[in-house]
Amino acid sequence: MKNISFIVLLVILGGLFIFNGNINAKTTDKKISFQNVFLYKINDFVYSMQDLIKINKELNSLKCLYEDSILTEVFKEVVVIQGSSKVFAFKDYTKVKYSKKQIDTYQQFILYSKLYSYVESHKVSIKQAVVKAFYLASRKMNCSDNIFLSSTKFTKSFNEIMRLEIFLRTRFIPEARGNKRNKNTKKDFALAVSGIKTLLKTINKQISEEVYW
């Protein structure tokens, strides 16, 4: 009989995997190449390894274009990941357990995802001038331009990251709330980061997660 080629969503001991495979219907020989693996679920959205890789890349794009980003400061562990190739390695965790380093990093992504879920219920707008400023900066700096659909529009995923940045700055940084000072001090920034981390502790308790490891 013919080999069956497929992409299957497989549930194994509570874990979710996506893989490409070839199964010979005449024998039990299996060749499987993992393409993705689901790591956790928050509300109705399941996050995969590929999702985390994309979040990491786009937060690095934000950091590259905007060094004063408060979002990337709060989630340093998600932006700069030592040994990222190992942290993002696809594996069948039912056979090879994730390392402590991997789980600690995934926990930071969970916290980030909970913030994303929390901000979804808030009205946050992004002025076109902000998009244009970022686009012009990307032309002059050695930063990725994959976050733009055009000179006046972010990609959908990066637009959501910018909503988080704007939400946090508006809520926690004096200047963003209409303070007349021209520049925030390091003390302002440190207080904002502290306030955000306090908010995250509350959000972490309010929003539950389901993990697949």
C-alpha positions in Angstrom: 0.0 0.0 0.0 1.1 3.6 -0.5 2.9 5.6 2.2 0.6 8.0 3.9 2.0 11.6 4.1 0.3 13.9 6.6 0.4 16.6 9.2 -1.2 15.4 12.4 -2.2 17.1 15.6 -1.3 14.4 18.1 -2.2 14.3 21.8 0.4 12.3 23.8 0.1 12.1 27.5 -1.4 15.5 27.7 1.2 17.1 25.4 0.4 18.5 21.9 2.7 18.0 19.0 2.6 18.9 15.3 4.8 16.8 13.1 5.4 15.8 9.5 5.5 12.1 9.1 5.5 9.1 6.8 3.9 5.9 8.0 4.1 2.8 5.8 0.7 1.1 6.0 2.3 -2.2 5.3 4.9 -2.0 8.2 5.2 -0.3 11.5 8.2 1.8 10.4 7.7 5.5 11.2 9.8 8.5 10.3 8.8 11.6 12.2 10.3 15.1 12.0 9.0 17.5 14.6 8.0 20.9 13.1 6.4 22.4 16.2 5.3 21.6 19.7 2.6 23.3 21.9 3.8 24.5 25.2 0.9 26.2 27.1 -2.6 27.4 26.9 -4.0 30.7 28.2 -7.8 31.3 27.9 -8.6 29.8 24.5 -5.2 30.3 22.8 -2.5 27.6 22.7 1.0 28.8 22.3 3.5 26.8 20.4 7.3 26.9 20.2 7.1 28.8 16.9 4.9 31.4 18.6 7.6 31.9 21.3 10.3 32.2 18.7 8.3 34.8 16.9 7.6 36.8 20.1 11.4 36.7 20.9 12.3 38.0 17.4 9.8 40.8 17.5 10.7 41.9 21.0 14.3 42.1 19.8 13.1 44.2 16.8 11.4 46.5 19.3 14.5 46.7 21.4 16.7 47.4 18.3 14.4 50.3 17.2 13.5 51.6 20.6 16.2 51.2 23.3 14.0 52.8 25.9 11.3 50.2 25.5 9.8 49.5 28.9 8.2 46.2 27.6 11.6 44.8 26.7 13.0 45.9 30.1 10.4 44.1 32.0 10.7 41.0 30.0 14.5 40.9 29.7 14.5 37.1 30.0 12.3 36.8 26.9 14.4 39.2 24.9 17.9 38.1 25.6 18.0 34.3 25.9 21.4 32.7 26.5 21.6 29.4 24.6 18.4 30.2 22.7 19.0 27.3 20.3 18.7 24.9 23.2 15.8 26.7 24.8 13.8 26.6 21.6 14.8 23.0 20.6 11.9 20.9 19.5 11.6 17.6 21.4 9.2 14.9 22.5 9.2 15.8 26.2 7.5 12.5 27.0 10.9 11.0 26.3 13.3 13.8 27.0 12.2 16.2 29.7 12.6 20.0 29.3 15.5 21.4 31.2 15.1 23.8 34.2 16.4 26.6 31.9 13.8 25.9 29.3 10.9 25.8 31.8 12.1 29.0 33.6 12.1 30.7 30.2 8.7 29.4 29.2 7.3 30.6 32.5 8.4 34.1 31.5 6.7 33.7 28.2 3.6 32.6 30.0 3.7 35.9 32.1 4.1 37.9 28.9 1.1 36.1 27.3 -1.0 36.8 30.3 -0.2 40.5 30.0 -1.2 40.3 26.4 -4.5 38.6 27.4 -5.1 41.3 30.0 -4.4 44.2 27.7 -6.8 42.8 25.0 -9.7 44.0 27.1 -8.3 47.6 27.1 -8.6 50.2 24.4 -5.2 51.0 23.2 -4.6 53.0 19.9 -1.4 53.4 17.9 -1.0 56.7 16.2 0.1 56.5 12.6 2.9 58.9 13.4 4.4 56.2 15.7 4.4 53.7 12.9 6.0 56.2 10.5 8.7 57.1 13.1 9.6 53.4 13.6 9.6 52.8 9.8 12.0 55.7 9.2 14.2 54.5 12.1 14.3 51.0 10.5 15.6 52.6 7.3 18.6 54.2 9.1 19.3 51.4 11.6 20.4 47.9 11.2 17.1 46.5 12.5 14.7 44.0 11.0 12.0 45.5 8.7 9.8 42.4 8.8 7.5 44.1 11.4 6.0 46.4 8.7 3.4 45.7 6.1 4.0 49.2 4.7 5.5 52.5 5.8 2.3 53.3 7.7 1.3 49.9 9.0 2.8 47.3 11.4 2.2 43.6 10.9 -0.6 42.3 13.1 1.7 40.5 15.5 4.0 43.5 16.0 1.0 45.8 16.3 0.0 43.8 19.4 3.5 44.2 20.8 3.2 47.9 20.4 -0.1 47.9 22.1 1.5 46.4 25.1 4.3 49.0 25.0 1.9 51.9 24.8 -0.4 50.5 27.4 2.5 50.1 29.9 4.0 53.5 29.1 0.6 55.3 29.4 -0.2 53.7 32.7 3.1 53.8 34.4 5.4 56.5 33.0 4.6 60.2 33.9 5.6 61.7 30.6 3.2 59.3 28.7 0.4 60.5 31.0 0.9 64.1 30.0 3.6 65.1 32.4 5.2 68.4 31.2 8.7 67.3 31.9 10.7 66.8 28.7 12.3 63.6 29.8 11.8 60.8 32.3 14.5 60.2 34.9 16.0 56.8 35.6 14.0 56.9 38.8 10.8 57.3 36.9 11.7 54.3 34.7 12.7 52.1 37.7 9.5 53.0 39.5 7.5 52.1 36.3 9.2 48.7 36.0 8.5 48.0 39.7 4.9 49.0 39.2 4.5 46.8 36.2 6.0 43.8 38.0 3.5 44.3 40.8 0.7 44.4 38.2 2.1 41.2 36.6 1.9 39.4 40.0 -1.8 40.2 40.1 -2.5 39.2 36.5 -0.6 36.0 37.1 -3.1 35.1 39.9 -6.1 36.2 37.9 -5.4 34.4 34.7 -4.7 30.6 34.8 -2.6 28.6 32.4 -2.4 25.0 31.2 1.1 23.8 30.5 2.2 20.8 28.3 5.3 19.6 30.0 
